[in-house]
Amino acid sequence: MNYATVTTPNRRVRRTILSIKNKGGVGGSHLTIATATLLRMSADGAFTTVLVDLNGSTGTTISKMGERDADGLLREEQSLEHGVPAIDLFDPDQRGRLLPLTQIEDRFLILDGPAASLNTFRALTENLDAGDFARANANAGRDLVVMIPITPHLASIAAVPDAIAMFGDQARYVVVRSMLGYKPNDYVLWDSAEYCDKFGQVVSGRSKAMLTEMGGRVLDMPTLTPKVLARAEALKVPFAEALTSPLLALDEQLSVRKWLNAWASQLDLIRDMLGLDADFVWTVA
């Protein structure tokens, strides 16, 4: 099914959100963390959200959102609804666990892919690839939403056509432009119809066109003040707790709140892709 030409009603279909990239430093983990935080806060008991770190037990997402014991150590067993289970995508023996994961009944399954995860999906096992993962989602009654975080640099933008080529019309696509140190007009390579190098070779331009052809969308990831982010990370205070944590100053709490609200406004632009009802309200509390 080609999502560029077929319009489906806003159904309560379960969603798998896969954040995938090849280059680091594009904000992929904060994208998934903020999305899971907002969905969990806004659910009001109507649904559950599972967040999985594909960089194993040492990944960014589990370190920021994982359940901890009284000594602050990550629990070896993470609950699906509140913790962050981990799968090491770079361990061939663990990759196969991705397909059974699609069978869970939770409304949202969010997968945080680390740097080089896009290439790894080309061959999950000797026999299975990205297409098989997409089909497993479809067979389990899940819609696959592939989120691709990018910066203005060519190496990260190149992940967009690569992802579309891998998953084809079995997925919906959302490109998320990082605003950390960037402005919209910095994305000249993304916006240009054809950007050529000094030899006259087209090096950029088809990525945005391919996304449009597939009916994809573009969101902008807002920036959380780096000082506030650094403090929250060092204190091991997840974003949901940071809203009221006495460990953070009032201005820091408000900064996190404004950042989450800004991202909620962006996610609201794809509420149809996420299968959220018209009366769904994003709640930052």
Summary of the structure (lengths in Angstrom):
residues: 285
radius of gyration: 18.5
end to end distance: 37.9
largest distance: 60.4
contacts: 877
relative contact order: 0.17
helix: 42%
strand: 16%
